[in-house]
Each structure stands twice: as structure tokens, then as C-alpha cells.
Amino acid sequence: MNRRRFLSTTILSGVALMSPPAGAFTVQKCEEFSGTPACLELAKHKEQVAQLDNLLSQKGLDLAQRQAILRNAVCPFCGQLLLS
């Protein structure tokens, strides 16, 4: 008897069919204050963008220069671009 035949005839095959789908692969809408880790990072990124924009405006850069810098700004914690 091979492994496929064994598993198809045992109780284990029924358990796999009755289990709910994995929750790790669901897509959820991210809202700023929902409390999920990804959404909290989004809120942190928005805060960092605001702080960086404020700092750049204090340095006397015009809007085009600030936007160019902000497009390439990277989060110091996760390494992702702050603007997506």
C-alpha cells in the first residue's frame, strides 16, 4: 500500500477536508486605527512622512523638491518606502 492510498482511506483525509481555510491568506482593508500590525505601520509611516515634510519645509525646500525626497524616503524601522 502506498502513502496516497493509505491517507485517502484513513480518517486523516476527512479531517483535512473539514478544516476551515487558512486565515493567513485573507485580504483585509487596512484602516488607520483598526489595531492590526500592518495598519499600525501605515499610521507610523504617515506620521513619519508628516514629520519629514515639516523638517524639509523648515529647511526652505520648495514643494517639488520635498516631494522628490519624500518619494524616495525609507522607513528606518521596516525598510519600506514611506509613500506607496
N, C-alpha and C positions, 0 to 999 in steps of 0.2 A: 504494500500500500504506500503510495507516495504522499507527500505532505499536503498537496492540494486536495486530494480525496479525503484525507483524514480531517482537515479543517472544514471541509464542506459537509461532513457528516456529523460533526460534533456540535455541542451547544455553543461553542465559541463563534460559529458563523452567525447564529441568531443574535448574539449579543452585539456584534458589530453592526448589524442591520438596524437594531432598535436604538442605538445610541444617537443622541442629538448631534447636529452638525457642530463642528468646532467653532468656538466663538472668537478665535484669534484672527479669523479671516473675514470678519464683518466690517463693513464700512459705515462709519457714523459721521454725522455732521458735527463739525467742531465748532463749538461756541466758546467764547472767551471765558465764561465763568461756570463751565459745566463741571469742572473738577477733575477731568481726565488728564493724565500726564501730558499728552500731546497738546491739548488745548491750553494747559498752563504754560507750556513752552511758547505757544503762539502769543500769549499775553506778554510773556517776558520779552519776546522779540519785538513786539510793538513798543514796549516801554524803552528798550534799548535804541530803537530807531528814533523815537522822540528825543531821547537824551542826546544822541549823536547829532541829530539835526539841530538841536538847540546849541550845542557846542560849536558846530560848523557855522551857524549864523552869527554867533558871537565873534568868530574869527574873521568875519567880514566877507565870507564867500557868497556869491550870488546863487540863485535858485538852481540854475543849470549845473553849476559846479557841485553843489550839495547833493543833487540827485545823482550825479555820476558817482560820487563817493558812496552814497547810500546803496546804490545798486550792487556795488562790489563789497559791501561790508559783511563781515563774517561774525557769527556769534562766538564769543570767546569760550563758551561752555560746551556747545554741541558741535561746532564747526560748520554749521549750515549757513547759507546765505540768510541775512535778516529779512530781506524782501524776496518774496517768491512770486 
